Amino acid sequence: MEDKEKLPENENAESKDKKPEKPKSFLQTVREIDAADRKAELEEEARRAEERARREEKQRKAYEDKLRQERIELMKLKQGVISEEDIETVPEEVRTYTVREKIGNFFYHNKAFIIVGAMFLALVIFLVYDFIRKERPDIQSMYIAADFDMSYYSGELTELWSKYCPDYNGDGEPLARLYYVPTGYADETMASLYYAQSDRTKLIGEFQSGNVVMIIGDKDAYQSIGALEDVFVDCRELFPDDPYAEEIGYRLAGTDFMDMLGADTIDDTDLYVSFRIPGDTMGMKKEKMQVNFDHAVEFWKNFLAEHRIDGLELPPTPDVQPLPIDEDNYDFMESADSTSSETSQ
């Protein structure tokens, strides 16, 4: 009886001394799962490798049997035991390819044509995308006066005055684009000459295209490109009885153009909005340029309807100084060369 009574006490003591097992941590559980998955993957890979080896061994034995049979028949043929008619041709095993193997085989044998075709297709897609996304202005104009601050404002002007431009090309997006191409540089340096030549090349290209009809500039800019005579339409005929319309163009100072643009640093007193006389150019027929001319005049009238300022007395623009003769130009080039060489020394 005493032993039986002491037994529970011993069990209680042992249970007290025995510590509870610590539960598995999250990382340990993840490691065990990863190990089990890895083991399953290795077993599957081993099974596939064994199956592939058996299949290859079977094919190898079949091929060896075929060679052995052909060798025996050849020996019999040489010994005269059998004739060629008696030889039974063993049909070759027809292999069935999977869709993936057929596709891989096609690409392997035609990779040169596929590469060339892919490059051609990429070029076509690029050209189509470029044509679709290419900006197509309804009105194109140029600002050619040497106001270098205008380079900061010309890009913002497109959005501001595009609302006065009808959708002439029918693409659903009225767009009046202003290009800033200055003419004339104040300092007599070789760098200025190079910049001037670059800008002149751009101007020549735009004038030859016939797309740009409306020009914003002053008399000095017009003189520098030889556009003072027989280039622009007499604006007094386009805007009769308008005090801001002069022979060479429409006085920009008679509008709030600069205020709308926020260009406080640019003086518009001597600036004109001029329109080129339509004619045949290297890139356009006179009839098409006449259409561009009519659109430009209509656009400017739409702009004037809201931005013309009445009652201003604008001072007359001063006459331009005559251009130097060719000898003076050569002297100017020599002085620029000497100045640049002295600076480098």
Secondary structure, DSSP 8 states (H G I E B T S, - for coil): -HHHHHHHHHHHHHHHHS-------HHHHHHHHHHHHHHHHHHHHHHHHHHHHHHHHHHHHHHHHHHHHHHHHHHHHHHTSS-GGG------------HHHHHHHHHHHTHHHHHHHHHHHHHHHHHHHHHHHS---SEEEEE-SS-GGGGGTHHHHHHHHGGGS--SS-SS---EEEEE-----SS-SHHHHHHHHHHHHHHHHHHHHS-EEEEEE-HHHHHHTT-SSSSB--HHHHSTT-TTB-SS-EEGGGB-HHHHHT-TT---TT-EEEEB-----SS--HHHHHHHHHHHHHHHHHHHHHHB-TT--------------HHHHHHHHHHHHHHHHHHH-
